[in-house]
Amino acid sequence: MSHAAKKTVSLFYDVMSPYAWIAFEFLCRARNKWNINLALKPIWLAAIVKASGNMPPVPNKKAYSRKDLSRLSTFYSIPINQPANLHEVLMVKGSLSAQRLLTSVQMTQSDMTEHLSRELWMRVYNRALRSLGVPEDRAKGLVESINDSKVKEKLKEVTNEALSYGAFGAPMIIARDENNEEHFLFGSDRMELLASILGEKYEGPLLQYAVTKL
Amino acid sequence: MSTAAKKTVLLFYDVLSPYSWIGFEYLCRARNKWNIDLVFKPMLLAAIMKESGNRPPMMVPNKGIYSGKDLHRLRSFYSIPLNRPANVQDVLMNKGSLSAQRLLTSVQMTQSDLTERLSRELWMRVWSRDQDITANESLLEALKAIGVPDDKATKLIQSIKDPKVIERLKEVTNEALSYGAFGAPTIVATDAKNEKQLFFGSDRMELLASILGEKYEGPLVEFAAAKL
């Protein structure tokens, strides 16, 4: 690995977004190959969609996404099993509590953020429920912190930060290149371009570094 | 190249769509590496949008701003001379591409060896040189630029009004819708199990390669026809 300063790649994400899960897993794997510092930035996607005036996908697009995600699940070896009632999960239940929990963890115990994010995605998108392995008292404290005004404020801040870059959905990546210039990339399908911007080599889905399995 | 049967890749596109241009150039280059039969299917994007209930991405301001930056980067990455027209709203929403797509349909019906070059020339006009593609004079210029003799060119322009051509464009557009299209480019590829797979956008080429059992080797700039 190079001795040069690491390039910062910020990932703005919400566990409601399966494409954000793909971007998350890919970037976690890419740390093994690229000289980057991955900064995790939980946001509230519903607020981004509302503020940017974006629209929910039309029926043909929804049907396409199901197939697309099924293929990408195999391609990236990420167990994205879409819930039968995806609409209810996304629109009715939402992700506010989950994103506040992630915000709280990122503020106070950031070494857990990655693991917790993955577990939450697994809960939404995988029927096998895995335990968090966090001691009960710690877990209780974290869940209670969801209602803490500092945590709510921080989530708003990070969501507004995403909007200040011009966000309209998730995942959103802000990458700093060697000249300290910032580049905004949307979606999980700009990784080859990201490599090019970072002066790194793109080598496919990096399955050899996969934490998740099908 | 393998002697096995070529795998069919259908490209449904509209020259109004810059991402369609990227998809088109990439797949043209990929023919040098993959065992595929690339079939050009000019369709009418405006009709796809209407029928699927979708709206152009530019309707969301942040998306419009983002796609400007995105296309600028993809321009270098793919070595395609993409330049946004000065009044992109007018070009996309008002002027449209009906005549251009009908002309491409007519050419694909009667002189399909010209489709590729005409498609590229039309993209160069609207998405590189900020030139008109709606008036007959503009389309005549495009045909001349690809070396079509005057008399043939005039006949092709006249054929834009031919009911068979109008019908054929509707047919191809409906074909795209039957696959579940909601935008452009729409790619339909037949995989090893003889199943048809739908891909939307110009950013699923690595996945497409995987499904076709081919190797993905980046933007294939070495095979670029239109260069920066």
Contacts between the chains, C-beta under 8 A, distances in Angstrom:
chain1	res1	chain2	res2	distance
A	52	B	60	5.9
A	52	B	61	7.4
A	52	B	62	4.6
A	52	B	63	7.6
A	53	B	60	5.5
A	53	B	61	6.9
A	53	B	62	8.0
A	54	B	60	5.0
A	54	B	62	7.8
A	54	B	63	7.3
A	55	B	55	6.6
A	55	B	59	8.0
A	55	B	60	7.3
A	58	B	52	5.4
A	58	B	53	4.5
A	58	B	54	4.8
A	58	B	182	5.8
A	59	B	52	7.5
A	59	B	53	7.2
A	60	B	52	4.6
A	60	B	53	8.0
A	60	B	54	7.3
A	60	B	177	7.9
A	60	B	180	5.0
A	60	B	181	6.7
A	60	B	182	4.0
A	61	B	52	7.5
A	61	B	54	6.7
A	61	B	182	4.7
A	61	B	183	7.9
A	61	B	200	7.9
A	63	B	180	5.6
A	64	B	180	5.7
A	64	B	182	6.8
A	64	B	198	6.2
A	64	B	200	5.8
A	67	B	197	7.6
A	67	B	198	6.6
A	68	B	199	8.0
A	68	B	200	7.5
A	68	B	204	7.7
A	71	B	197	7.7
A	71	B	207	6.0
A	71	B	211	7.2
A	72	B	207	6.9
A	75	B	206	8.0
A	75	B	207	5.7
A	75	B	210	5.9
A	166	B	62	4.7
A	166	B	65	5.4
A	166	B	66	5.9
A	167	B	62	6.6
A	168	B	60	5.5
A	168	B	62	4.1
A	168	B	63	5.1
A	168	B	66	6.9
A	183	B	73	7.6
A	184	B	66	6.8
A	184	B	69	6.7
A	185	B	70	7.9
A	186	B	66	5.9
A	186	B	70	7.5
A	187	B	203	7.5
A	189	B	201	7.6
A	189	B	203	4.1
A	189	B	204	7.1
A	190	B	70	7.8
A	190	B	203	7.2
A	192	B	77	7.9
A	192	B	206	7.5
A	192	B	218	6.9
A	193	B	73	6.0
A	193	B	74	7.2
A	193	B	77	5.7
A	196	B	77	6.1
A	197	B	73	7.5
A	202	B	218	7.2
A	204	B	206	7.0
A	204	B	216	7.2
